[in-house]
Every structure is written in structure tokens, then in C-alpha cells.
Amino acid sequence: MRVHQRRDAPPTGFVKTGAAADDQVIPISLAIKSQDFATLEKKLYAVSTPGQDEYGQHLTKDEVEELAAPSDESASAVKEWLMSHGLSPETVSPSGNMLRVNMSVKQANELLDADYATFKDTKSGRQTVRTLSYSVPASVQDHISFVHPTVQFPIYGSSSSQGLTKRQASKLVGRDVPASCADDFTPSCAQQFYGIPSTPIKDTSKHVGAIGVNDQFASEADLKLFLQKYRPDITSAPALNLIPVVGGVNNQSDPGLEGNFVTQWLAGLATGAPIDYISVGDQDDLFDALVDMTNALLNQTNPPQVIDVSYALPEPFIDEPTANHICQSLAQLGARGLSVIVGSGSRGVSGGEDEGECHVFNPEFPATCPYVTTIGGTTDIPETAWNISGGGFSMFFPIPSYQTADVATYQKTIPSSYTGLYNTTGRGFPDISAMASVSNFYWSGNLTVPEFMSGGIIITSSLIALLNDELASAGKAPLGFLNPLIYANKDAFTDVTSGSNPSCNTNGFSATTGWDAITGLGSPVYSKLRTAVGL
């Protein structure tokens, strides 16, 4: 047996409480390396980069699965190893690159030469079963990417949920919006501020997807109330089409705050777009939710064209092979023509660590994945960076080619005292930004003040959905993976040049002219993006 992964200690905030019970059953996932991801990545950039001959010619479901699949040798080696221990794995990804099998802690310890224990999250009090090290036979080590749950630790909840405060009316200068928008940034304000049209989409076969985890259900009754107040011109609320993942439901008697917030604002801005509510039944951690969500979407013949993901976790809670696997799955979605829009987090540069325990900056995942479009948070009019918005540089993923020059320019402005706090060769995030704190929403029949920072994700997702509809009417393909287009059209964004995200006993990263590691390239202007995509 060879050690495959290990960590010296659990992440900050977790303490070991004792050995896990031998008879406790845990679902073990095994990721098998894809045989040709390099070709898939090359295809992704070819279909996503304006000016390329293949631009807009997105891959089919079968084409993506063929490129993402493991080799026959790899798949056979891993399955034979498991079956030799009396285990019958189930293939849970469309390409066959992930297996899952339920086993007891005793079986897992024997199979993986591990020492599973119970760890307690000191903030939430929740407990989880993990090991700090595991091994696999030499005959399968080169075929396996990672095994989960092992050294990856959960973080409970959404990184977009942090206390927010109202912007000040005195800040209202700049774009032509009513004075009331300074205190109450409604859907109408967003439409005027970013130039988002209010006309309904024409092609209702194209959907927008919103992710719900941790029992974040979305109420159709509350959605109707929201539209009656903020979009009375919409006479019929869009249905919330449930995409259940691992037993996920949409319990109408128990709506969640974030589930309601996201779906109501999507309906309020992406006028007429059907909304797919992707409810994930995993309750242990966000890793499982992301893996199962991507597998479910990849398994669909006609998935939603835009995916809104407002959840994140600091990179130190996972590991590079795990993050790579999820990121490669997100690349598969992009290759099929889906735009994945994620938040940059709402824990500043600290990733949620207390000031006394924060010794390096902690970037957020999947915000750091180079195959998604990451949105930072702004506030005020004119916009300034939100002071708890995430941003920085990945510890896992290198700088992608589409932002090499921008990152190099920005890093020249970073204080020399930050040396060692961040990875100078890591993918920079966010890519762009938009208003984080928006107006109220309905929850259980009552108008509720949001405590979420995901407004910018919703604004961007809605804007892309409307652009896709215009492109479809013009006989053109959906935008898919956005970043090559975005970085090639910087003038389609309003540069945000003030604000920072102080934490870790530093001032964090500062907004400045051009791309920066808190607001990206700035906030979108719909009319300029229309021009950029040839409309």
C-alpha cells in the first residue's frame, strides 16, 4: 500500500472527538482519472474564444463523455480492486470517472489503511467522519485521483450568507437611476443601472438553473408575492422546475431564505425564463453537493444554459485532486455550452478564519476554478468593492491564459509585505462584479430583508440568460463558458476602482484601475455586451 493523501492536522475549527464507530456506514466515492482532459480543455477554449473557427460549436453530451471518460485500463483496475474486497461499486458520473460504494468504517479502514475518526466543527457543533491519511495499492494509485470522504473536510452553509448593511443615500451619484435606489435596490433599479431589458424571453425551452443545498427550498407562493410587488408587469410567475439530486426535494411548506431569495430575484430580472431549481439532498458537506450537482447536470440531455451557484468553501478545506475533479466537471459543462456563474465568497481574504488564526489568505472554491465566471460583490452608487467580498489567487489552479496580462499588471500594485500570504502564480478571482446587496424578498408570506451577498451572481446570471435568448433569436449559439469573451471585451464593463476586503490583519486586496482581485474587470453593461457578442 502507498500513501495517497494525508494532512498533518484537521483544518482550523475542527477538533477530533474520538474514533468512528466500526459499524457506521459511509458512502465512499472514488474518482478515476480521465484519459483525455487535455483535449477536452483545448476544445473548451476553442468553442469559447471569439475569433476561433470553432467558436460557439459546443460539444454534445456524448462527445464530452468520451473525452472525460477514464481509460478501460484505469476503470478495470479500480473496479477489480474493490471487488476483490467484496465490494460492488456503482458508477455515478455519466463519463464513468466516479464510483461510489457504501461500506462500514471498519471496511473503509481496512480497504484504505485509514484511521477514520469523528471530528467536531466548533462553530456549528456538527460532527463528521474523516481520516487524516489513507493509502491505496500501487497497482491502482496512478489511476485514482482521490477518495472521499477522507482528508477533505466540510464547511457548513453558504459563503454568500453574511450580515449586510444598507448603502447610504449620499452615495447616489453616477448612473441615471432614481434616488430611491440608494436605499432600496429593486429589480427595476438593477434593470436601469445595468441596462437589463424588461421584455420577456422568447425561447422558453432555455432555462436558468439555481442550486439549493442544506434544505434551502424555494416557495412558489412567495415567488408570486415578490413579482406582484416588484414586477407587476409579469402576469404569470414562472414555474420552479425541480431537478432532484440525491433525493433532493422542494418542500413548499418549509421554504429557505436563500432558496427564496435566489429564485425570486432570478424571476424578477430574467423576465420569463423558466427556472430549474436544482435541489441537492446531500447534507454532509458542499463537496458532495458540487459533485452530485455537476454529475446530474452532465447527465441531462437539455440542461439549463445558465447555472447560478452561490455556495463556496475555502480551498484549505479540500485538496488539490478533489478541487481538480470538480473543476474538470465544470469544464465539461462549459464545453456543452453552459455558463456557470459563481460567487467569490463573503469572507474577505481570510476565508472565514479568525484574525488571530489567519496566517495566509484563503481563496474560495469553486470561485478559483478557471472554467467558471466568478462574481465579486459591490455596493453603493457609484459602485465600490464590498468590504467582505472574496478575492485573491488560487493555491491550486495556475493563472489561465485569458488573464495572464491582467494578473501580472495588478500584482505589481500589491504591497511587498503580502509576500507569502498569497500564491503569485495562482488563478486570479473574481472575473467581474455586480451589486451584492439588493432589495427585499418574500419568505413565508412576509417581506424580508436579505442577509446574502449573492445579488451580483443573480444579476449576472439573469443578464447572460437574456443575452442567450437574443442570440437564439438571431440564430446564434449560447455563450457558454464566458471568460475568454469577457477578458477580450473589457470595455463592456464599468471599472470599479475603490474599496478593499480587509482581514487577516491586513487591508486585503484593493480595487484599482483595470482588473483587480476584489472586483475583477468591473460591473457589466448590457448594451455593450450585446455589441461584444455581435447583436
C-alpha positions in Angstrom: 0.0 0.0 0.0 1.1 3.5 -0.8 0.0 6.7 1.0 -2.2 8.5 -1.5 -3.2 11.6 0.5 -2.6 12.9 4.0 -2.8 16.0 6.1 -1.0 16.8 9.3 -4.0 18.1 11.1 -7.7 18.9 10.6 -8.5 22.4 9.3 -8.9 25.3 11.7 -12.1 24.9 13.6 -12.3 21.1 13.7 -11.3 19.0 16.7 -11.1 15.2 17.0 -13.6 13.8 19.4 -12.8 10.1 19.1 -12.7 7.1 16.9 -15.6 6.5 14.5 -17.8 3.5 15.2 -16.8 0.4 13.3 -20.4 -0.3 12.1 -21.1 3.3 10.9 -21.8 3.2 7.2 -20.2 5.8 5.0 -20.6 6.3 1.2 -17.2 6.2 -0.3 -16.6 8.0 -3.7 -13.6 7.1 -5.8 -12.6 9.5 -8.7 -10.8 7.8 -11.6 -8.5 10.0 -13.7 -9.9 11.0 -17.1 -7.8 9.8 -20.0 -8.0 12.9 -22.2 -8.9 16.0 -20.2 -6.2 18.0 -22.1 -8.2 17.6 -25.3 -11.4 18.5 -23.6 -9.8 21.6 -22.2 -8.5 22.5 -25.7 -12.0 22.0 -27.1 -13.5 24.2 -24.4 -11.3 27.1 -25.2 -11.8 26.6 -29.0 -15.6 26.8 -28.7 -15.5 29.7 -26.1 -12.9 32.1 -27.6 -14.3 34.7 -30.0 -12.4 34.7 -33.3 -11.7 30.9 -33.2 -13.1 28.9 -36.1 -15.0 26.6 -33.6 -16.4 29.5 -31.6 -20.0 28.6 -30.5 -19.8 25.0 -31.8 -20.3 23.4 -28.4 -19.8 19.7 -27.8 -22.5 17.2 -27.5 -23.2 15.1 -24.4 -21.6 12.1 -26.0 -18.5 14.0 -27.1 -17.9 15.4 -23.7 -18.4 12.0 -22.0 -15.9 10.3 -24.4 -13.2 12.9 -23.6 -13.9 12.8 -19.8 -14.0 9.0 -19.5 -11.2 7.1 -17.8 -9.3 4.6 -19.9 -10.5 1.0 -19.8 -7.4 0.0 -18.0 -8.0 2.5 -15.2 -11.6 1.7 -14.8 -10.9 -2.0 -14.7 -8.1 -1.7 -12.2 -10.1 0.3 -9.7 -13.2 -1.9 -10.0 -11.2 -5.1 -9.7 -9.5 -3.8 -6.6 -12.9 -3.0 -5.0 -14.5 -6.3 -6.0 -11.5 -8.2 -4.5 -12.7 -6.8 -1.2 -16.3 -8.0 -1.7 -17.5 -4.5 -2.7 -19.8 -3.7 -5.6 -19.2 -0.1 -6.8 -21.9 2.0 -8.6 -20.9 4.3 -11.4 -22.3 7.7 -10.5 -20.9 10.0 -13.3 -22.0 10.0 -16.9 -18.5 9.6 -18.2 -17.7 6.7 -15.7 -15.0 8.7 -13.9 -16.5 8.4 -10.5 -17.6 5.3 -8.5 -19.5 5.1 -5.2 -19.9 2.3 -2.7 -21.3 2.1 0.8 -19.2 0.5 3.4 -18.7 0.4 7.1 -16.0 2.4 8.8 -14.3 -0.9 9.6 -14.3 -1.9 5.9 -13.0 1.6 4.9 -10.2 1.4 7.4 -9.1 -2.0 6.1 -9.5 -1.1 2.4 -7.6 2.2 2.7 -5.3 1.6 5.6 -7.0 4.5 7.2 -8.0 5.6 10.7 -11.4 7.1 10.5 -12.4 9.3 13.4 -15.1 11.7 14.4 -14.3 15.4 14.2 -16.4 18.3 15.5 -16.9 21.7 13.9 -16.5 24.0 16.8 -18.6 26.8 15.2 -21.7 24.7 14.3 -21.3 21.8 16.7 -21.9 19.4 13.8 -19.8 16.2 13.6 -18.3 14.5 10.6 -16.3 11.3 10.0 -12.9 11.8 8.3 -9.4 10.4 8.2 -6.1 12.3 8.1 -4.4 9.8 5.8 -5.2 6.9 3.5 -3.4 4.5 1.2 -4.2 2.6 -2.0 -2.4 -0.3 -3.7 0.5 0.6 -6.0 -1.5 -1.2 -8.8 -4.3 1.5 -8.7 -2.5 4.6 -7.4 -1.8 6.0 -10.9 -5.4 5.5 -11.8 -7.1 7.1 -8.8 -7.5 10.9 -8.4 -8.9 10.8 -4.9 -11.1 9.0 -2.4 -13.9 10.8 -0.5 -14.6 11.3 2.4 -11.1 11.1 3.6 -8.8 14.2 4.1 -11.4 16.8 2.7 -13.4 18.5 5.5 -16.8 20.0 5.2 -17.8 23.6 5.7 -21.5 24.1 6.5 -23.6 26.7 4.9 -23.2 29.3 2.1 -20.4 31.7 1.7 -22.8 34.3 0.4 -24.7 34.5 3.8 -23.1 37.3 5.8 -24.7 40.2 7.5 -25.1 43.2 5.1 -26.0 46.8 5.7 -27.9 49.3 3.6 -26.0 51.6 1.3 -26.1 55.3 2.1 -28.3 57.6 0.1 -25.5 60.2 0.0 -23.5 57.9 -2.3 -26.1 58.2 -5.1 -24.2 59.7 -8.0 -23.2 58.4 -11.4 -25.6 56.3 -13.4 -29.1 57.5 -14.1 -31.3 55.7 -11.5 -34.0 57.0 -9.2 -32.8 58.4 -5.8 -34.7 55.6 -4.0 -32.3 53.0 -5.4 -29.7 54.2 -3.0 -31.6 52.7 -0.1 -33.7 50.0 -1.9 -32.0 48.4 -4.9 -35.1 46.8 -6.5 -35.3 44.8 -9.7 -36.3 48.0 -11.5 -33.1 49.7 -10.2 -31.0 46.8 -11.4 -32.6 46.9 -14.8 -31.9 50.7 -15.1 -28.4 50.5 -13.5 -27.0 47.7 -15.7 -29.3 48.3 -18.7 -31.0 44.9 -18.4 -34.2 44.7 -20.6 -37.5 44.0 -19.0 -39.0 42.3 -22.1 -39.7 38.6 -21.6 -37.5 36.0 -23.3 -38.9 34.4 -26.5 -37.5 30.9 -26.2 -38.9 29.3 -23.1 -37.2 26.0 -23.8 -34.0 27.5 -22.4 -33.8 27.6 -18.6 -31.8 29.2 -15.8 -30.7 26.9 -13.0 -30.4 27.7 -9.3 -28.7 25.4 -6.8 -30.2 24.6 -3.5 -28.4 22.7 -0.7 -28.8 22.3 3.1 -32.6 22.2 2.7 -32.8 25.5 1.0 -36.3 25.1 -0.6 -38.0 27.7 -2.8 -41.6 28.7 -2.4 -43.8 29.3 -5.5 -46.3 31.2 -3.4 -43.7 33.6 -2.1 -42.4 34.0 -5.7 -45.8 35.2 -6.8 -45.9 37.8 -4.0 -42.5 39.0 -5.0 -43.5 39.5 -8.6 -46.7 41.2 -7.6 -44.8 43.8 -5.6 -41.7 44.3 -7.8 -42.7 43.1 -11.3 -46.5 43.6 -11.6 -46.0 43.6 -15.4 -45.3 39.8 -15.2 -48.8 38.4 -15.1 -47.7 34.7 -14.7 -44.9 33.6 -12.4 -42.5 31.1 -13.9 -42.8 27.5 -12.6 -39.9 26.3 -10.5 -39.0 23.1 -12.3 -37.5 20.7 -9.7 -34.3 18.8 -10.7 -33.8 16.4 -7.7 -30.3 15.4 -6.9 -29.6 12.5 -4.5 -33.2 12.7 -3.1 -33.4 16.4 -3.2 -36.9 17.9 -2.9 -38.6 21.3 -2.9 -40.7 21.3 0.2 -43.3 24.1 -0.2 -44.2 24.1 3.5 -40.6 24.9 4.6 -39.1 27.5 2.3 -35.5 28.5 2.9 -34.2 32.1 3.0 -31.6 31.8 0.3 -33.7 29.4 -1.9 -36.4 32.0 -1.9 -34.1 34.9 -2.4 -32.3 33.5 -5.4 -35.4 32.2 -7.3 -37.4 35.4 -6.7 -34.6 37.7 -8.0 -33.9 35.4 -11.0 -37.6 35.6 -11.9 -37.5 39.4 -11.3 -34.6 40.0 -13.7 -34.5 37.1 -16.2 -38.0 38.0 -17.3 -40.0 35.0 -18.5 -37.1 32.5 -18.2 -38.2 29.1 -16.7 -36.2 28.4 -13.6 -34.8 24.9 -12.8 -34.4 24.5 -9.1 -31.6 22.0 -8.6 -32.2 20.7 -5.1 -29.3 18.6 -3.7 -30.2 16.1 -1.0 -26.6 15.8 0.4 -26.4 17.2 3.9 -22.8 16.3 4.9 -20.8 18.9 3.0 -20.6 21.2 0.0 -18.1 18.9 -1.8 -20.8 16.1 -2.1 -23.3 18.7 -3.3 -21.0 20.1 -6.0 -20.0 16.6 -7.3 -23.6 15.3 -7.4 -24.9 18.6 -8.9 -22.4 18.5 -11.8 -23.0 14.8 -12.4 -26.8 15.4 -12.5 -26.4 18.3 -15.0 -24.0 16.4 -17.2 -26.5 13.5 -17.3 -29.2 15.8 -18.7 -29.8 16.0 -22.4 -31.1 19.5 -22.2 -29.6 21.2 -19.0 -30.2 24.8 -18.1 -28.0 27.1 -20.1 -27.0 29.3 -17.1 -26.2 27.9 -13.6 -26.3 30.2 -10.5 -24.1 28.8 -7.7 -23.9 30.9 -4.6 -22.0 28.5 -2.4 -18.3 28.2 -1.7 -15.7 26.8 0.7 -12.1 27.8 1.4 -9.5 25.9 -0.5 -7.8 24.7 2.7 -10.9 22.6 3.5 -10.4 20.5 0.4 -7.3 19.3 -1.5 -5.9 19.8 -5.0 -7.1 16.5 -6.5 -10.6 17.0 -5.2 -10.8 20.5 -6.5 -9.4 19.5 -9.8 -12.0 16.8 -10.3 -14.9 19.2 -9.6 -13.3 21.9 -11.7 -12.9 19.5 -14.6 -16.6 18.6 -14.3 -17.4 22.3 -14.5 -15.3 22.5 -17.7 -17.4 19.7 -19.1 -20.5 21.8 -18.6 -18.8 24.8 -20.3 -17.8 22.6 -23.3 -21.5 21.8 -23.7 -22.5 25.5 -23.8 -23.4 26.1 -20.2 -22.4 29.3 -18.3 -21.5 28.6 -14.7 -21.8 31.7 -12.6 -20.3 31.5 -9.0 -19.7 33.9 -6.1 -16.3 35.0 -4.9 -17.3 34.4 -1.3 -18.1 36.8 1.5 -15.3 36.2 4.0 -12.8 38.7 2.6 -9.3 37.3 2.1 -9.4 35.2 5.3 -11.8 32.5 4.1 -13.6 32.9 7.4 -10.6 32.3 9.7 -10.4 34.4 12.8 -7.9 37.3 12.7 -5.6 35.6 15.2 -5.6 32.3 13.3 -5.3 33.7 9.8 -1.7 33.5 8.6 -2.2 33.2 4.9 -5.0 34.3 2.6 -7.6 31.6 1.9 -9.2 31.7 -1.6 -12.7 30.3 -2.1 -13.6 27.3 -4.3 -15.2 26.9 -6.8 -14.5 30.6 -7.4 -10.9 29.7 -8.1 -11.8 27.2 -10.9 -10.6 28.7 -14.2 -13.6 27.3 -16.1 -16.3 29.3 -14.2 -17.1 33.0 -14.2 -16.7 34.4 -10.7 -18.6 37.4 -9.4 -17.3 39.8 -6.8 -19.6 42.0 -4.7 -20.1 45.7 -4.9 -22.2 48.3 -3.0 -23.2 51.9 -3.3 -23.8 54.1 -6.3 -21.3 54.6 -7.9 -20.1 51.1 -7.1 -17.3 50.4 -4.7 -16.0 47.0 -3.6 -17.9 45.3 -0.8 -15.5 45.0 2.1 -16.2 41.3 2.8 -16.2 40.2 -0.8 -13.8 37.4 -1.5 -10.9 37.7 -3.9 -7.4 36.7 -4.5 -5.4 33.9 -6.1 -5.8 30.2 -6.1 -3.5 27.9 -4.3 -4.4 25.0 -6.7 -5.0 26.4 -10.2 -2.4 28.3 -12.3 -3.2 31.6 -14.0 -5.2 30.9 -17.1 -4.1 32.4 -20.4 -7.1 34.7 -20.7 -6.0 36.8 -17.6 -2.2 36.4 -17.6 -1.5 40.1 -18.5 -4.2 41.5 -16.2 -2.9 39.5 -13.2 0.7 40.5 -13.9 -0.2 44.2 -14.0 -2.3 44.0 -10.8 0.3 42.1 -8.8 2.7 45.0 -9.3 0.4 47.1 -7.1 0.2 44.6 -4.2 2.3 45.6 -1.2 5.6 43.8 -0.7 4.5 43.0 2.8 2.0 40.5 1.4 4.8 38.2 0.1 4.0 34.7 1.3 0.3 35.4 2.0 -0.9 34.5 -1.5 0.1 32.4 -4.5 1.7 34.7 -7.1 1.2 32.1 -9.8 -2.5 31.3 -9.0 -5.7 31.9 -11.0 -7.0 35.4 -10.0 -10.6 35.9 -9.0 -13.2 37.4 -9.3 -13.6 37.9 -13.0 -16.3 40.7 -12.8 -18.6 42.1 -10.1 -22.1 43.4 -9.5 -24.3 44.8 -6.7 -24.1 42.4 -3.8 -26.8 43.9 -1.5 -30.2 44.2 -3.2 -33.8 44.8 -2.1 -36.1 42.6 -0.1 -37.7 39.3 -0.9 -40.6 37.3 0.5 -40.3 34.4 3.0 -43.3 32.6 4.3 -45.5 35.4 3.1 -43.5 38.2 4.8 -41.3 40.8 3.2 -37.8 40.0 4.4 -34.5 41.9 4.4 -31.8 39.8 2.7 -28.7 38.8 4.5 -27.0 37.5 1.5 -24.2 38.7 -0.8 -25.4 36.8 -3.8 -27.2 39.7 -5.6 -24.3 40.1 -8.0 -24.4 36.4 -9.0 -28.1 36.7 -9.7 -27.7 39.9 -11.7 -25.0 38.3 -13.9 -26.9 35.1 -14.4 -30.0 36.9 -15.5 -28.1 39.2 -17.8 -26.5 36.2 -19.5 -29.8 34.3 -19.8 -31.3 37.4 -21.6 -28.3 37.7 -23.9 -28.6 34.0 -24.8 -32.2 34.5 -25.7 -31.3 37.3 -28.1 -28.6 35.2 -29.6 -31.0 32.3 -30.1 -33.4 34.7 -31.9 -30.5 35.7 -34.2 -29.7 32.1 -34.9 -26.6 32.1 -32.8 -25.3 29.7 -30.1 -25.5 30.4 -26.4 -22.4 32.0 -24.8 -21.3 29.0 -22.7 -18.0 29.5 -20.9 -17.7 33.3 -20.6 -14.2 34.2 -19.6 -12.4 34.4 -22.9 -15.2 36.6 -24.2 -15.1 38.8 -21.0 -11.4 39.4 -20.9 -11.4 40.2 -24.7 -14.1 42.9 -24.1 -13.0 44.9 -21.1 -14.8 48.0 -22.3 -18.2 46.2 -21.8 -17.7 46.6 -18.0 -17.7 49.6 -15.7 -14.4 49.6 -13.9 -14.7 49.7 -10.1 -11.7 51.4 -8.6 -12.4 51.9 -4.9 -12.8 49.6 -1.9 -10.9 46.7 -0.4 -11.5 43.5 1.6 -9.5 43.8 4.9 -8.9 40.7 7.0 -6.0 38.5 8.1 -4.7 41.6 9.9 -4.1 43.3 6.5 -6.0 45.7 4.3 -6.7 42.8 1.9 -6.8 43.4 -1.8 -7.7 46.8 -3.2 -9.8 47.8 -6.2 -7.9 49.8 -8.8 -7.9 50.7 -12.5 -8.2 47.6 -14.6 -8.6 44.1 -13.3 -8.2 43.7 -9.6 -8.5 40.8 -7.0 -11.8 42.1 -5.5 -14.0 43.4 -8.3 -12.3 41.8 -11.4 -12.9 43.8 -14.5 -15.9 45.7 -13.0 -19.6 45.5 -13.5 -21.5 44.6 -16.7 -23.2 47.0 -19.1 -25.9 45.1 -21.1 -25.8 47.2 -24.2 -22.0 46.9 -24.5 -22.2 43.2 -24.0 -24.8 43.0 -26.8 -22.3 44.7 -29.1 -19.5 42.4 -27.9 -21.5 39.3 -28.8 -22.5 40.6 -32.2 -26.1 41.7 -31.6 
